[in-house]
Amino acid sequence: MKEAKILERIGRGQRVEHFETVRRNRSGELVDVSLTISPIRHSGQTTGASPNSDCGALTRTKLQLKRDRIRIHNQLESLLDDARIRLSGSVSDLLARITSMLVTGRPSRFLFAQGPQLDRGAL
């Protein structure tokens, strides 16, 4: 929301809630801030505005989102690892059957007659 729109709303006596912006703190660091700006009235007229900032809520929300993103990433990695292990097991079984076929001279149709079934839903 642009400053002109904020001033327009305040001029009409309306409150501006949860305006998110970035401000520089005393140490020069950029900080995410959520502002609520309320009109100041005197004798029914809007004479000013009072900003109320909340750095903590926005920071907590961003921190929670980051934690959620990391948790979801780890869960996906775990699922992929499980799929790789299952696939690897199926490939190992297949290679063992091929080796057995080559050593014993069994026909290739036997290769898949009793072979492992790949669970496509797990991938």
N, C-alpha and C positions, 0 to 999 in steps of 0.2 A: 504494500500500500504506500503510495507516494505521500510526501509531507503535505502537499496541497489538499489531498483528500482527507487526511487526518485533521487538518485545520478546519476544513469545511464541516466535517462531522462534529467537531468540538464546538464550532460556532453555532451549530444548530442545537447544541446541548446534549448531543449523543456521546455515549461512552465508546471508546475504541478498545476492544478486548483482544488480548493475545496477538499483538503485532510483533512478529519475530524479526529481529535485526541483529547486526553484529556491531559491537562497540569496542573501543580500545580502553583497557583498564589503566590504572595508574602506572603499572610497570611496562606499559606499551604493548601488552599481549592482547590479541583479538579474542573477544568472548561473545558467545551466542547469548542473546538476551530475549526474553519474552516480556513485552511491555503491555500494560493496560493503562490507557490514558483517559482520565476522567475530567469532565469540565468543572471549573470552579465558578459557582454562581454567587452573585451578590445582588440583592433586590430584584431577583428574577432574570437578571442579565448574566450572560456568560462573560466573565472577566478574565479567565485564564484557564490553564490546564495543569493537571497534576499527574505526572507519570509515576507509575509504580512498576518496578522491574522485578523479574524473577529469573535469576540465572540458574538456580538450582533445579527447578522442574524440567527445564529444557535439557540441561546437562544430564539429569537422571534418565530422561526419556531416550536421549541419544546413547547413553551408556547401556541401557536395557536393550535397545535395538542392536547395538554392537554385540552384546552377549548372545542375543537370540540368533544373530547371523552366524556367529562362531559355533553355537550349539547345532544349528541346522547343517552347517558345513561338515562338522564332525560326524553327524548322523549319516549324511550322504556318503562320506568317505568310508564309514563302517559298512554301509550297504554295498558299496562298490567292492570293498575288500571281500565281503561274503560272496558276491557274485563271481569275483575273480577266482576265489578258492573253489567254488562249485564248478566253474568252467574248467579250471586247472585239473580238478579231480576227474572230470569227464574226459578231458584230453588225455590224461595219464592212463585211464582205463582203455581208451581207444588205442593208444600207442601199445599198451600191453597186449591187446587183442591182435593188433597187426603183427607184433613181434611173434606172438604165439602162432599165428597163421603162417608166417614165413618159416618158422622152425618146424611146425608139424605138417605143413603142406595142406592144411584144410582149405576148402574153397572159400573165395571171398564173400559169398552170400552168407556164410556163417558169421562173418565179421559183425554184422548188424542185427542178426537174429536175436541175440540176447544182450545187446549192447545197452549201455546206460541211457536213460532218458533224460534229456536236458530240460530242466524246469524253466521254461521261457518266462514265466511270471516272476521269477526271482531276479531276472536281469533288468 
